């Protein structure tokens, strides 16, 4: 998919956010275009074609909006042959702690996904085919990080996939950029005392393996100054 084609897909995915205001719309456009994880998830084929996908800590639901737009694009026959078909038969379910973000997600997705306000440590997590957690677990302490990943392993059957992204505390300067960006984001939301728990990539991989996954790790910061790693974890 060319940059021009992907930009058109991003515009289609972001368009429903206009009804929630200019900030929500601009955030969706900027996030989908500027964050390499979204293009990777569509181009790599790591997500299953059917079943239930949970997006834990989904924010405004931009991943689910992108998957919906990609499905519509594919249905029109307007999809690049070099990319796998998007997972248009997935049932999408998002969980978000922030009331406002959950409301924005629900309004934009407009029945195309289930969005519930909840804490990913406790929210219902039934059997599913895929779980995505992007830049969320750093807000939890060690015990809760392990608890959430164990819950994911329990919900996923053999071969089910967990896609997890977190900063790599061993990434040097890019990690420091990530750490300060997260602090600034917390301060902007009034979360001045929010603690953040980072791990080295090898620690994340060991933790995922300990709760029942086979793990592949890859850098996921292309085009950004950050030090993020994406873990594609298959349930054993």
The 8 nearest C-alpha neighbors of each residue, nearest first, counted from 0:
[[1, 79, 4, 5, 2, 82, 81, 78],
 [0, 2, 4, 3, 5, 6, 79, 7],
 [3, 1, 5, 4, 6, 0, 7, 32],
 [2, 4, 6, 1, 5, 7, 0, 8],
 [5, 3, 1, 7, 6, 2, 0, 8],
 [4, 6, 8, 2, 7, 3, 9, 1],
 [5, 7, 9, 3, 8, 4, 2, 10],
 [8, 6, 10, 4, 5, 9, 11, 3],
 [7, 9, 5, 11, 6, 10, 12, 4],
 [10, 8, 6, 12, 11, 7, 13, 5],
 [11, 9, 7, 13, 8, 12, 14, 6],
 [10, 12, 8, 14, 9, 13, 68, 7],
 [11, 13, 65, 9, 68, 64, 10, 14],
 [14, 12, 10, 27, 28, 11, 16, 15],
 [13, 15, 11, 16, 12, 17, 10, 24],
 [16, 14, 107, 17, 13, 18, 12, 108],
 [17, 15, 24, 107, 18, 14, 19, 13],
 [18, 16, 24, 20, 19, 15, 14, 21],
 [17, 19, 16, 20, 15, 107, 106, 24],
 [20, 18, 17, 16, 23, 103, 21, 106],
 [21, 19, 17, 18, 22, 23, 24, 16],
 [20, 22, 24, 23, 25, 17, 19, 16],
 [21, 23, 25, 24, 20, 26, 19, 17],
 [24, 22, 26, 21, 25, 20, 16, 19],
 [25, 23, 16, 21, 17, 27, 22, 26],
 [26, 24, 28, 22, 27, 23, 21, 29],
 [25, 27, 23, 29, 24, 28, 30, 22],
 [28, 26, 30, 24, 13, 25, 29, 31],
 [29, 27, 25, 31, 13, 26, 30, 32],
 [28, 30, 26, 32, 27, 31, 33, 25],
 [29, 31, 27, 33, 32, 28, 34, 26],
 [32, 30, 28, 29, 33, 34, 27, 9],
 [31, 33, 29, 30, 34, 28, 9, 6],
 [32, 34, 30, 29, 31, 35, 222, 223],
 [33, 35, 36, 30, 31, 32, 37, 220],
 [36, 34, 37, 38, 221, 39, 33, 220],
 [37, 35, 39, 34, 38, 40, 219, 220],
 [38, 36, 40, 39, 35, 31, 34, 41],
 [37, 39, 41, 40, 36, 35, 42, 34],
 [40, 38, 36, 42, 37, 41, 43, 35],
 [39, 41, 37, 38, 43, 42, 36, 45],
 [40, 42, 38, 39, 43, 44, 85, 37],
 [41, 43, 39, 82, 40, 44, 38, 83],
 [44, 42, 45, 39, 40, 41, 83, 82],
 [43, 45, 46, 42, 83, 41, 40, 47],
 [46, 44, 43, 40, 47, 231, 160, 41],
 [45, 47, 44, 48, 86, 129, 40, 160],
 [48, 46, 49, 86, 45, 128, 129, 50],
 [47, 49, 86, 88, 89, 46, 87, 85],
 [50, 48, 89, 88, 47, 86, 51, 90],
 [49, 51, 89, 128, 90, 127, 52, 88],
 [50, 52, 90, 127, 128, 89, 91, 129],
 [53, 51, 129, 91, 130, 128, 90, 92],
 [52, 54, 130, 92, 93, 55, 131, 91],
 [53, 55, 93, 131, 57, 130, 132, 92],
 [56, 54, 94, 132, 57, 53, 93, 131],
 [55, 57, 95, 94, 58, 135, 54, 132],
 [56, 58, 60, 54, 55, 95, 93, 94],
 [59, 57, 60, 100, 56, 95, 101, 104],
 [58, 60, 104, 100, 61, 103, 57, 101],
 [59, 61, 104, 57, 58, 63, 62, 64],
 [60, 62, 64, 63, 59, 27, 65, 31],
 [63, 61, 65, 64, 60, 66, 37, 57],
 [62, 64, 66, 65, 60, 61, 67, 91],
 [65, 63, 61, 67, 12, 62, 66, 68],
 [64, 66, 12, 62, 68, 63, 67, 69],
 [67, 65, 69, 63, 68, 64, 70, 62],
 [66, 68, 70, 64, 65, 69, 63, 71],
 [69, 67, 65, 71, 12, 70, 66, 72],
 [70, 68, 72, 66, 71, 67, 65, 73],
 [71, 69, 87, 67, 73, 72, 68, 85],
 [70, 72, 74, 68, 69, 73, 67, 75],
 [71, 73, 69, 75, 77, 70, 74, 68],
 [72, 74, 78, 76, 70, 75, 71, 77],
 [73, 75, 71, 76, 72, 70, 77, 78],
 [76, 74, 72, 73, 77, 71, 78, 70],
 [77, 75, 73, 74, 78, 72, 71, 79],
 [76, 78, 75, 72, 73, 79, 74, 71],
 [77, 79, 73, 76, 72, 80, 82, 84],
 [80, 78, 81, 0, 82, 77, 83, 73],
 [79, 81, 82, 78, 83, 84, 0, 77],
 [80, 82, 79, 83, 0, 42, 78, 84],
 [81, 83, 42, 80, 79, 84, 0, 41],
 [84, 82, 44, 85, 42, 81, 80, 43],
 [83, 85, 82, 86, 73, 78, 44, 87],
 [84, 86, 87, 70, 69, 83, 41, 66],
 [87, 85, 48, 88, 89, 47, 84, 49],
 [86, 88, 70, 85, 89, 48, 67, 66],
 [89, 87, 49, 86, 48, 90, 50, 70],
 [90, 88, 49, 50, 51, 87, 86, 91],
 [89, 91, 51, 52, 50, 88, 92, 112],
 [90, 92, 112, 52, 89, 51, 53, 113],
 [91, 93, 113, 53, 112, 114, 52, 54],
 [92, 94, 114, 54, 57, 53, 55, 113],
 [93, 95, 55, 115, 56, 116, 117, 57],
 [96, 94, 56, 116, 57, 117, 101, 97],
 [95, 97, 117, 118, 116, 98, 56, 94],
 [98, 96, 100, 99, 95, 101, 116, 58],
 [97, 99, 101, 100, 102, 116, 96, 95],
 [98, 100, 102, 101, 97, 103, 59, 104],
 [101, 99, 59, 103, 102, 97, 58, 98],
 [100, 102, 104, 98, 99, 103, 95, 116],
 [101, 103, 99, 105, 100, 104, 106, 98],
 [104, 102, 100, 106, 101, 105, 59, 107],
 [105, 103, 59, 60, 101, 107, 102, 106],
 [106, 104, 102, 108, 103, 107, 114, 109],
 [105, 107, 109, 103, 104, 108, 102, 19],
 [108, 106, 15, 16, 104, 109, 105, 103],
 [107, 109, 111, 105, 106, 110, 104, 112],
 [110, 108, 106, 107, 111, 105, 112, 104],
 [109, 111, 112, 108, 113, 105, 106, 107],
 [112, 110, 108, 109, 113, 91, 67, 90],
 [113, 111, 91, 110, 92, 108, 114, 90],
 [112, 114, 92, 93, 91, 115, 110, 111],
 [115, 113, 93, 105, 92, 94, 112, 101],
 [116, 114, 94, 117, 93, 95, 113, 101],
 [115, 117, 95, 96, 94, 101, 98, 97],
 [116, 118, 96, 95, 122, 94, 115, 119],
 [117, 119, 96, 120, 122, 121, 95, 116],
 [120, 118, 122, 121, 55, 117, 94, 56],
 [121, 119, 118, 147, 122, 143, 146, 150],
 [120, 122, 119, 118, 123, 117, 124, 147],
 [123, 121, 119, 118, 117, 120, 124, 94],
 [124, 122, 125, 121, 119, 117, 120, 118],
 [123, 125, 122, 154, 126, 150, 151, 127],
 [126, 124, 154, 123, 127, 155, 153, 151],
 [125, 127, 154, 155, 124, 128, 156, 153],
 [126, 128, 51, 155, 129, 154, 125, 52],
 [127, 129, 159, 51, 50, 155, 52, 160],
 [130, 128, 52, 160, 159, 161, 127, 53],
 [129, 131, 53, 161, 52, 54, 162, 160],
 [130, 132, 162, 54, 161, 163, 55, 53],
 [133, 131, 163, 55, 54, 162, 135, 164],
 [132, 134, 164, 135, 163, 131, 165, 56],
 [135, 133, 165, 164, 136, 132, 137, 166],
 [136, 134, 137, 133, 138, 56, 132, 165],
 [135, 137, 138, 139, 144, 134, 165, 132],
 [136, 138, 196, 195, 139, 135, 197, 134],
 [137, 139, 195, 136, 135, 196, 194, 140],
 [140, 138, 136, 137, 143, 144, 196, 141],
 [139, 141, 143, 142, 196, 144, 138, 137],
 [142, 140, 144, 143, 145, 139, 196, 146],
 [141, 143, 145, 144, 140, 146, 139, 147],
 [142, 144, 146, 145, 140, 141, 139, 147],
 [145, 143, 141, 147, 146, 142, 139, 136],
 [144, 146, 148, 142, 143, 147, 149, 141],
 [145, 147, 143, 149, 144, 148, 142, 150],
 [148, 146, 150, 144, 149, 145, 120, 143],
 [147, 149, 151, 145, 150, 146, 152, 144],
 [148, 150, 152, 146, 151, 147, 210, 145],
 [151, 149, 147, 153, 148, 152, 146, 154],
 [152, 150, 148, 154, 149, 153, 155, 147],
 [151, 153, 149, 155, 150, 154, 148, 211],
 [152, 154, 150, 151, 155, 149, 156, 126],
 [155, 153, 126, 151, 152, 125, 127, 150],
 [156, 154, 159, 152, 127, 153, 126, 128],
 [155, 157, 159, 158, 234, 154, 128, 126],
 [158, 156, 234, 235, 159, 155, 233, 160],
 [159, 157, 234, 233, 156, 160, 235, 155],
 [158, 160, 128, 155, 234, 156, 157, 233],
 [161, 159, 233, 129, 232, 234, 158, 162],
 [160, 162, 130, 232, 129, 131, 231, 163],
 [163, 161, 131, 231, 230, 132, 232, 130],
 [164, 162, 132, 230, 133, 229, 131, 161],
 [165, 163, 229, 133, 134, 228, 230, 132],
 [164, 166, 134, 227, 228, 167, 163, 229],
 [165, 167, 227, 226, 228, 168, 174, 197],
 [168, 166, 199, 200, 169, 170, 227, 226],
 [169, 167, 199, 198, 170, 174, 197, 166],
 [168, 170, 199, 167, 171, 200, 174, 198],
 [169, 171, 174, 167, 168, 226, 173, 172],
 [172, 170, 174, 173, 169, 175, 168, 226],
 [171, 173, 175, 174, 176, 170, 226, 225],
 [174, 172, 226, 225, 176, 175, 171, 224],
 [175, 173, 226, 177, 170, 172, 176, 171],
 [174, 176, 178, 172, 177, 173, 179, 171],
 [177, 175, 173, 174, 179, 178, 225, 180],
 [178, 176, 174, 225, 180, 175, 179, 181],
 [177, 179, 175, 181, 176, 180, 174, 182],
 [178, 180, 182, 181, 176, 177, 183, 175],
 [179, 181, 177, 183, 182, 178, 176, 184],
 [182, 180, 184, 178, 179, 183, 177, 185],
 [183, 181, 179, 185, 184, 180, 186, 178],
 [182, 184, 186, 180, 185, 181, 187, 179],
 [183, 185, 181, 187, 182, 186, 180, 188],
 [186, 184, 190, 182, 188, 183, 187, 181],
 [185, 187, 189, 191, 183, 190, 188, 184],
 [186, 188, 184, 185, 189, 183, 190, 191],
 [189, 187, 185, 186, 190, 184, 191, 183],
 [188, 190, 186, 187, 191, 185, 192, 184],
 [191, 189, 185, 186, 193, 188, 192, 187],
 [190, 192, 186, 189, 193, 185, 188, 182],
 [193, 191, 190, 194, 185, 186, 189, 195],
 [194, 192, 190, 191, 195, 185, 138, 182],
 [195, 193, 192, 138, 196, 139, 140, 137],
 [194, 196, 138, 137, 197, 193, 139, 140],
 [197, 195, 137, 140, 138, 139, 194, 198],
 [196, 198, 137, 168, 195, 166, 199, 167],
 [199, 197, 168, 202, 167, 200, 203, 196],
 [198, 200, 168, 167, 169, 202, 201, 203],
 [199, 201, 167, 203, 202, 204, 198, 228],
 [200, 202, 204, 199, 203, 205, 198, 167],
 [203, 201, 205, 199, 200, 204, 198, 206],
 [204, 202, 206, 200, 201, 205, 207, 198],
 [203, 205, 201, 207, 202, 206, 208, 200],
 [206, 204, 202, 208, 207, 203, 209, 201],
 [205, 207, 209, 203, 208, 204, 202, 210],
 [208, 206, 204, 209, 210, 205, 212, 203],
 [207, 209, 212, 205, 211, 206, 210, 213],
 [208, 210, 206, 207, 211, 205, 212, 204],
 [211, 209, 207, 208, 149, 212, 206, 152],
 [212, 210, 208, 209, 235, 234, 152, 207],
 [213, 211, 234, 208, 233, 235, 232, 207],
 [212, 214, 233, 232, 208, 235, 234, 211],
 [215, 213, 232, 231, 212, 230, 233, 216],
 [214, 216, 231, 230, 232, 217, 213, 204],
 [217, 215, 230, 229, 231, 214, 228, 218],
 [216, 218, 229, 228, 219, 230, 215, 231],
 [219, 217, 228, 229, 227, 220, 216, 226],
 [220, 218, 228, 227, 229, 221, 217, 36],
 [219, 221, 223, 227, 225, 218, 226, 222],
 [222, 220, 223, 219, 35, 218, 224, 34],
 [221, 223, 220, 224, 35, 33, 34, 225],
 [222, 224, 220, 221, 225, 34, 33, 35],
 [225, 223, 173, 176, 226, 220, 222, 177],
 [226, 224, 173, 177, 223, 220, 227, 176],
 [227, 225, 173, 174, 166, 170, 167, 220],
 [228, 226, 166, 219, 220, 165, 167, 225],
 [227, 229, 218, 219, 217, 164, 165, 166],
 [230, 228, 164, 217, 219, 216, 163, 218],
 [229, 231, 216, 163, 215, 162, 232, 164],
 [232, 230, 162, 215, 214, 161, 216, 229],
 [231, 233, 214, 161, 213, 212, 160, 230],
 [234, 232, 160, 213, 212, 158, 159, 235],
 [235, 233, 212, 157, 158, 159, 211, 160],
 [234, 157, 212, 211, 233, 158, 213, 156]]
